[in-house]
Every structure is written in structure tokens, then in C-alpha cells.
Amino acid sequence: MRRLFRKGERVRNKVDGKVMEVLKYLKTNVVEVKWFDLTSKEVRTNKIKEDKLSKAA
């Protein structure tokens, strides 16, 4: 299993450009991430495929 990102690393979503933090790998190519939602002022978590993420600058 290839792992492009490590736990705690900042990544950017290729679809909408949000900067997220990697929480953990769930299974092959699926990553659990968290980000801060500005509209509701909450921390959100989601599961995203690894292919839709890139390293944040």
C-alpha cells in the first residue's frame, strides 16, 4: 500500500482548494481528513480518496 501523506501533514483538496490535515489512513487510498469550516466555525472530518489530494505549500 502506497502512502503519499503522513499523519498530521497538511494537504490541499484538488476539487475545491481547501487545506486539510491528515488524521489517518482507513484503507487503500482512502484518507480521513479534518478542516475548519469558516461558515459554521466548526472542525469537520471527512473521508477522501488519496488521488484527490495534493501536498499543501
CYANA upper distance limits for C-alpha pairs under 8 A (distance plus 0.5 A):
  1 MET  CA     28 THR  CA      6.75
  1 MET  CA     29 ASN  CA      8.48
  2 ARG  CA     28 THR  CA      8.35
  2 ARG  CA     29 ASN  CA      8.24
  3 ARG  CA     29 ASN  CA      8.20
  4 LEU  CA     50 GLU  CA      8.31
  5 PHE  CA      9 GLU  CA      7.04
  5 PHE  CA     22 VAL  CA      7.93
  5 PHE  CA     55 LYS  CA      8.44
  6 ARG  CA     22 VAL  CA      7.43
  6 ARG  CA     24 LYS  CA      8.42
  7 LYS  CA     21 GLU  CA      8.39
  7 LYS  CA     22 VAL  CA      5.73
  7 LYS  CA     23 LEU  CA      5.96
  7 LYS  CA     24 LYS  CA      6.27
  8 GLY  CA     21 GLU  CA      6.25
  8 GLY  CA     22 VAL  CA      5.67
  8 GLY  CA     23 LEU  CA      6.63
  9 GLU  CA     21 GLU  CA      6.13
  9 GLU  CA     22 VAL  CA      6.07
 10 ARG  CA     19 VAL  CA      7.17
 10 ARG  CA     20 MET  CA      6.15
 10 ARG  CA     21 GLU  CA      5.11
 10 ARG  CA     22 VAL  CA      7.05
 10 ARG  CA     55 LYS  CA      7.22
 10 ARG  CA     56 ALA  CA      6.24
 11 VAL  CA     19 VAL  CA      6.20
 11 VAL  CA     20 MET  CA      5.79
 11 VAL  CA     21 GLU  CA      6.59
 11 VAL  CA     22 VAL  CA      7.68
 11 VAL  CA     53 LEU  CA      6.79
 11 VAL  CA     54 SER  CA      6.09
 11 VAL  CA     55 LYS  CA      5.08
 11 VAL  CA     56 ALA  CA      5.11
 12 ARG  CA     17 GLY  CA      6.33
 12 ARG  CA     18 LYS  CA      6.14
 12 ARG  CA     19 VAL  CA      4.99
 12 ARG  CA     20 MET  CA      6.56
 12 ARG  CA     53 LEU  CA      6.13
 12 ARG  CA     54 SER  CA      5.76
 12 ARG  CA     55 LYS  CA      6.42
 12 ARG  CA     56 ALA  CA      5.55
 13 ASN  CA     17 GLY  CA      5.42
 13 ASN  CA     18 LYS  CA      5.85
 13 ASN  CA     19 VAL  CA      6.95
 13 ASN  CA     20 MET  CA      7.83
 13 ASN  CA     52 LYS  CA      6.64
 13 ASN  CA     53 LEU  CA      5.25
 13 ASN  CA     54 SER  CA      7.04
 14 LYS  CA     52 LYS  CA      6.01
 14 LYS  CA     53 LEU  CA      6.10
 14 LYS  CA     54 SER  CA      7.20
 15 VAL  CA     52 LYS  CA      7.49
 18 LYS  CA     35 TRP  CA      8.29
 19 VAL  CA     35 TRP  CA      7.36
 19 VAL  CA     56 ALA  CA      7.41
 20 MET  CA     33 VAL  CA      6.64
 20 MET  CA     34 LYS  CA      6.08
 20 MET  CA     35 TRP  CA      5.30
 21 GLU  CA     33 VAL  CA      5.95
 21 GLU  CA     34 LYS  CA      5.88
 21 GLU  CA     35 TRP  CA      6.94
 22 VAL  CA     31 VAL  CA      7.47
 22 VAL  CA     32 GLU  CA      6.71
 22 VAL  CA     33 VAL  CA      5.07
 22 VAL  CA     34 LYS  CA      7.19
 23 LEU  CA     31 VAL  CA      8.00
 23 LEU  CA     32 GLU  CA      5.95
 23 LEU  CA     33 VAL  CA      5.75
 23 LEU  CA     34 LYS  CA      7.37
 24 LYS  CA     31 VAL  CA      6.48
 24 LYS  CA     32 GLU  CA      5.89
 24 LYS  CA     33 VAL  CA      7.82
 25 TYR  CA     29 ASN  CA      8.16
 25 TYR  CA     30 VAL  CA      6.59
 25 TYR  CA     31 VAL  CA      5.06
 25 TYR  CA     32 GLU  CA      6.65
 26 LEU  CA     30 VAL  CA      6.19
 26 LEU  CA     31 VAL  CA      6.32
 26 LEU  CA     32 GLU  CA      7.23
 27 LYS  CA     31 VAL  CA      8.04
 29 ASN  CA     49 LYS  CA      6.08
 29 ASN  CA     50 GLU  CA      5.42
 29 ASN  CA     51 ASP  CA      7.78
 30 VAL  CA     47 LYS  CA      7.07
 30 VAL  CA     48 ILE  CA      6.21
 30 VAL  CA     49 LYS  CA      4.98
 30 VAL  CA     50 GLU  CA      6.09
 31 VAL  CA     47 LYS  CA      6.09
 31 VAL  CA     48 ILE  CA      5.94
 31 VAL  CA     49 LYS  CA      6.58
 31 VAL  CA     50 GLU  CA      6.58
 32 GLU  CA     45 THR  CA      7.45
 32 GLU  CA     46 ASN  CA      6.18
 32 GLU  CA     47 LYS  CA      4.91
 32 GLU  CA     48 ILE  CA      6.89
 33 VAL  CA     45 THR  CA      6.07
 33 VAL  CA     46 ASN  CA      6.03
 33 VAL  CA     47 LYS  CA      6.74
 33 VAL  CA     48 ILE  CA      7.77
 34 LYS  CA     43 VAL  CA      7.19
 34 LYS  CA     44 ARG  CA      5.94
 34 LYS  CA     45 THR  CA      4.73
 34 LYS  CA     46 ASN  CA      6.93
 35 TRP  CA     43 VAL  CA      6.16
 35 TRP  CA     44 ARG  CA      5.98
 35 TRP  CA     45 THR  CA      7.09
 36 PHE  CA     41 LYS  CA      7.31
 36 PHE  CA     42 GLU  CA      6.31
 36 PHE  CA     43 VAL  CA      4.96
 36 PHE  CA     44 ARG  CA      6.64
 37 ASP  CA     41 LYS  CA      5.88
 37 ASP  CA     42 GLU  CA      5.89
 37 ASP  CA     43 VAL  CA      6.55
 37 ASP  CA     44 ARG  CA      7.11
 38 LEU  CA     42 GLU  CA      7.73
 48 ILE  CA     52 LYS  CA      7.67
 49 LYS  CA     53 LEU  CA      7.96
